[in-house]
Amino acid sequence: GGQILRVSTALSCLLGLPLRVRRIRAGRSQPGLRPQHLSGLEIIRDLCEGKLEGGEIGSTEITFTPGKIKGGTHIADTKTAGSVCLLMQVAMPCVLFAASPSELHLKGGTNAEMAPQIDYTVMVFKPIVEKFNFTFNCDIKKRGYYPQGGGEVVIQMSPVKELSPINLTERGTVTKIYGRAFVAGALPIKLAKDMSAAAVRCIRKEIRDLYINIQPVREPDDQAFGTGSGIIVVAETSTGCLLAGSSLGKRGKNSDKVGIEAAEMLLRNLKHGGTVDDSLQDQLIIFMALAKGVSRVKSGPITLHTQTAIHFAEQLTKAKFTVTKSEEDDPNKDTYIIECQGMGMINPNL
């Protein structure tokens, strides 16, 4: 699957290990590399002046030989609605250990199915991942939607000497709920208002006494390509945890349903008692593996993506993960502690 490819290529690049991946997406209706996977591989190849064999659409086997991670300006363009957030997932760990600052121009879909929305990246992923002791800037130049894509984000970040471990084990209580419901292109703002109102009603049934602020927005025409709609709702807790639910609109899908889907996803993430939601869980694994020291994260049920990320991080790095059922909680709650003794990657360039 694409995720195995992303985790293993990033680690191959960081550790200087040559890599061969076979049977890529072998069971899918369109097997092999899709444009999004290929542009992810190409940006990693360019970042470290590596060699990539088998890098074409539909290829089910690649060989990658990494070089030295440089930094500088790099462009990755899926030329489709392939997710810019997935491109970012593969490139970000690598540029942290580059020789100089990097600027990544990532082109494709900013709000795409089967991937985090760019709003999630900015509102949830960024503030939490920066606890590993690095910062990045994410500038959304243009939003792009399925099927054409056409979006662009620019990521700027400076390299670090090493990553600090994180400790996210206290959930705290929910202090506020906010979000944005958006429409772009040919869609009327009324749809955004409907999504927002439906999400608020749904959350209100469970959480009565909190102010919920979900802004309906129409993306400016010069900042969006194509037509799209969707919503993200974020809950912030007293200890600084951020958990979210999101959903995208599509033709023939009622806008109330889009709002309710996002709200229900948020409520599910709040119910399990973890400090991270299901989407963030697997995205933190590679950083935990690279950090110096012990990281601990309390989560809900371990997703397949997280199990996969842990497996490959352990195979390729010296990091050791343990996952244990969290004891201190109400036994009816399905919470786990993901603990990692990181490998303590040191940037040889700094």
Secondary structure, 3 states (H helix, E strand, C coil): CHHHHHHHHHHHHHHCCCEEECCCCCCCCCCCCCHHHHHHHHHHHHHCCCEEECCCCCCCCEEEECCCCCCEEEEEECCCCCEHHHHHHHHHHHHHCCCCCEEEEEEEECECCCCCCHHHHHHHHHHHHHHHCCCEEEEEEEEEECCCECEEEEEEECCCCCCCCCEECCCCCEEEEEEEEEEECCCCHHHHHHHHHHHHHHHHHHCCCCCEEEEEEECCHHHEECCEEEEEEEEEECCCCEEEEEEECCCCCCHHHHHHHHHHHHHHHHHCCCCCCHHHHHHCHHHHHHCCCEEEEEECCCCHHHHHHHHHHHHHCCCEEEEEECCCCCCCCCCEEEEEECCCCCCCCC
